Each structure stands twice: as structure tokens, then as C-alpha cells.
Amino acid sequence: MRWIGGRESGNVEDRRGVSGGGIAAGGGILGIIATVLYFLLGGGGNDNGSIPLQVPQQSTQLTPEEQAAEDERAKFVKVVLALTEDVWNDIFSKQGSQYKDPKLVLFRDAVQSACGNASAASGPFYCPGDEQVYIDLSFYQELTEKLNAPGDFAMAYVIAHEVGHHVQKLMGTSDKMARLRQRVDETEYNKYSVMLELQADFLAGLWAHYVQQMKNSQMQSIIEPGDIDEALNAANEIGDDRLQKRSQGYVVPESFTHGTSQQRIYWFKKGYQSGDMRQGDTFNDPSLQ
């Protein structure tokens, strides 16, 4: 991905070095079940009931080299966020409505949000309560080393997915889900959660579709050959079935909250290939009923 020199979003709050404290509530791209990684990506709010995890009270101290690498990742995240702003402001404007840019919070180890406290182990998440995306930059390393999903566009996909949840918030989908949760049991709600997450994957693909058409200041394509494959590989590695199999040796389909690897790939590709918002209605797709 050709991102260096791109516009950096000003809607970023840097809380690195500020102790979050408290108990992690899960609910981000990766939750913790027992002591193994288990995928709960998407962060439709930190309310999925994952097992609380004690988090350190002091922020991790980085070496100068680690700090430099993390600062480079922070610039990358700001550029990707700016690209989401460009795409979604344009899409909403063409639909006769106004897009409200979300804020992105950078943190280290732990953070407090309107959805509760979270740790880095929760992974990136979106909190509809304060309309903010939260990211611990160490997740880039988690993607590469633990989830077998290397590449900068894999991380860009993650950010675009979380911003997709913000789009759902603006469209009223997140509020409908919150009301639904009060009326159905956990198994039934999980089915709707999968639809919500797959729609966020679709919206991430839709974003990539429009970024594909953009040029940087040197009039080069921002998306390079292999970038979309990085996103698809990440979608494959973080499917509920693959993560459950990896963490506990077997899968429990009724506990899925984000969709299988195949489903995640399908909906990202559908958004990327179509570029059409109307094709992202996962809630009325017969295959997901």
C-alpha cells in the first residue's frame, strides 16, 4: 500500500503512555477465552460477555527502536483513517446525507471507553457509545506473528472494518441491534451479530473498492498488487471457525459471532467487487437466515 506522504487524519487522540487500568471487557477484534486468543472482531460494543482479563496498571515501556516502529504505525493508521474519511464523506454526500467522522484513539495496554474498559488483548474495537475506534498498535504485530496475516493492507482492512461499524451506527443499525439484544436469547442474537460483522466486512471491501480508484501525490495507485490478497488472507485467518479450531481444537457454530472464514472473504469481496452499498444487506440474505 502506497501510504507514505498521504494526508493524516486529525481525528486521532493519542493515549499511548496513559494507563487505562481496570478490567478488560473484551469485544474487540480479538477477545480472550481462558488464556488463548479467540476472535471477537468488530467491536459492535464491548458487550459480548468475554471473560474479564486483568490488565497492567503501567504502560509498557518501549525501546527507542520499538518506539520508532510504533510511531511509524501510528502515521499509517492516521493515513488509513483519512482515506476512510474521504471515501465515506463522498458516499454519504452522493446519497444526500452527511457523514460524521469518527475519532480514533491510540492506546497502549489498556483503555477506558464508553463501552467499558478494554485491554490490548481485545484487539481493535469500535464503541458505538462514544462513536470512537480504539486501537493498540501492537495489534499489527499480533496480526503478523500470531494470526498469520502479515502486510499493511491487512491492518488497513481491520481499520476499515471498525469504521464500517461506525457507518452502521450512523445508519441506525447498531441501535437496532442493541434493542434486539433485549428481546432474544444468546444463540439467536449471535446469528444477528454474524450479520452485523459480515456487513462491516462488506463495508470494508466497499471502502477498498473506492481506494482502488485513488492516486497518491505521485499519481500512483494507493493500492498495490497483493494488497487485496493481504486483506482476504486476514479475513480467512480471523473467521470464527478457524480461530475456534486453532484455540480449542473444535468449532461450535452456534457460538459464532463474526462469521466463518469463507463468509468473511465472500462479503469483503462482494463489497470490493461491486462498490454498491445496496448489495450489503446481510440481514436479508437467505444464506444467513
N, C-alpha and C positions, 0 to 999 in steps of 0.2 A: 504494500500500500504506500503510495507516494503522499506522505502527510507532512514531511518536514517543510516548514515555511508557511504552512496553511494557517488560516485565521484560528486563533484560540478563543474559545468561548469565555465571556466574562461572568457567566453564571455558575462559577465554581467557588465553593467555600472549602478552604484547606484547613482541616482539623488535625492533620498529622502532627504528632507530638503532644496532642491534647488527650489526656487519659479519659477513656469512655467509662470505665468502671462498670460495676453491676453484673447482671446476669444476661447472657446471650439468649435471645428468644427464637433463634433460627429464622427461617423464612426467606433466605436469600438464594443465590444461585446454588449454594451448597449448604445443606444443613448437616447436623451431626446426629447420628443414631449410634448410641454406645460410643465407641472410640473410632469408628470408621467413617469415611466420607460417604455421604448419601445425598443424592441430588434433590434439591428442592427449588431449583432455579426459577427465577422470575420475580419473586418478591411481590406478589399481589397484596402485600401487607404482611407484617410479622405476626401472623395469627394462625400458623399451621400446626401448632402444638408439638413441635420437635422438642426433644429432651433438652432442658436448660444446660448450659455449659458455663462453668466458672471461667472468667477471663481475667487476664492480668490487670493490675491497677496501674502499672507503669508502662509507658510506651516502649516498644522495642528500640534499642539503640543500634543504629546502623553505622557501618564503617564508611569512610569518605567515598569509597568506590561504590558501595551499595546505595548510598545517598544519591550519588550522581546518576546511577542507573534508575533509581526510583523517580528522580526529578525528570528524567527523560520520558518515563512512562506517564508522568503527570501531564507533560506537554502533549503527548499523544492523545490522552484521554480528552484534554481540552479541545484539540482539533476535531476529534470524532464527535464530541458533543456539539461543536459548532456546525458540523455537517448535518447532524440531525436537526438542528435549528433551521438551517437553510432549507432542507427538504420539507419538513413539516409545516413551516410557515408558508411555503409555496403551495403545498397541497391544500391546507386549510383555506388559504386565500382564494384559491380557484373554486372552492366549494362554497364560497360566500360567508365563511366564518373566520374567527381569529384564533390562532394558536398561541397558547401561553407557554413560554419557555420554562422547563423545569430547572431547578437548581441541582447541581451535582456536588455531593460532599465527599471529599477525600479524607479518609481516616486511617489510622494505624491501630491494629489490635482490637479496639472496641469503640463503640459509638452509641450515642443516645439519639433516638428519633421519636417522632410522634407515634410510631408503631411499637415502641419499646426499645430496650437495649439489645444490641447485637454485637457479635464478635466477628473477627476476620474469618473464622471458620464457617460462618453463614454464607460467605460469598457476597458478591454484589446483589443489591436488592433495591426495589422501589417501594416507597412508603406513600400510599395514597392520602394518608392523614396530613402530611405536610407537603405533598407533591414534590418529593426530592428523591434523587437516586443516590445511593451510598455505595462507595467502592473503596476497599482496601487494596492498594496497588500490588500487594504481594500475591493477589489472585492471578496475575499474569504468570507468575512462576508456578502456581498450582496448576493452571491450565496446561502448561508445558510439561511439567515433571510428573504430575500425578494423574492427570486426565488425558494424557497423550494427545493434546490438542494445541500444538505449537502454532506460532505465526501471529503477526499483529492483527490480521483481519479476523482471527478467532476471537480476540479481545474486542474488536470493533463490533462483532456480532453480538457479544454479550451486552455491550453498552446499548446497542440499538434495540435489543430485546427489552431491556429495562425501560428505555424511553418509550417503547411500544406500550408498556403498562401505563405510562403517563398519558399517551394518546387514548387508551381505554378509559382512563379516569375522566379526561375531557369529554369523551363521548357518552359518559354516564354508565358505561359497562361495569366499572368497578363498584359503583354504588348499588347496582342491581345485584351483583354477586354478594355484597355484604348483607343485603336484605334476604337473599336466598339462603344464606348460611343459617339464618334463624329458623328456617322452615323445614329443612331436610336433614337427614342423618348424614354421618360422615361419608359413608360409601357413595351415596347419591351426590353429595357435594363434590367429592373427588372427581366425578365424571365431568362436572361443570368446570372444575379447576383445570382439568386437562384441556377443555375447550378454550378457556381463558389463556392458558400458556401457549397453546398452539397458535392462537390468534396473534399473540405477541411475537411468535416466531415468524408468522406471515408478515407482520408489520416490519420486522427487521429485514426480511427479504425485500419487501417493497422499498424500504429505505435504500438498500443496496442497489436496486434497480435504477433509482434516480441518481445515486452517486456515480454509477457506471457512466452516466452521460456527462458528468462534470469534468472539468480540466483544472489543473493547478496553474500557478502563475507562469510556468514554462510551457503552458498549453499541452501538457501531457495528461493522459488519463490518470485519475487518482487511484482507481482500482487497477492493479497489475495482474498479469496472468498468474493463476494459482491462488489468488485471494479468495474467490468464491469457494474453491475446494477446501480452503482452511476453515471457512465458516461451516460448510457441510460436514467436515470431519468433526468439528466441535459439536454440532447438533447430534451427530451419531454417538459421540462419546458421552454425552450427558442425557441420553434417553433414560427414562425410569427403569426400563428392563435391563439395560446394560449396567447401570450403576447398582441396581439391586443385586444382579448376578455377581458383580465384582465385589460388593461389600459383604454379602451374606450367603452367596452361593446358589441362591434360588430367587425366583421372582414371585411377587404377589400382585397380580393385575388390578385387583380391586383397591389396592393402596396407591396406585399410580396417581400422581397429581400434575404431571407435566407432559406426559405422553411418551410413547416408545421412541426409540431412535429412528425407526422408519417414519413415524408420523412427524417428528420434528424436522427431518430432512424434507419430507414432502411439502410441509406448509411453508418452510423457508423458501424452497424452490418455487412454489406457486406464487408467492409474493414477488420474488425476484424476476421470474419469467413473465408475469402478467403486468406488473406495475399498475394494477387495477384494484382499488380499495374494495370494490363491490364483490370481489371474489374471496374475501377473507372472512366470510360469515361462518365461522366454525360451529356456532351454536345451532345452526340449522343444517349442518352437513349430515346426511344419512349415515355415513361411515362412523360417526362419533356418537350416535344415539344409543 
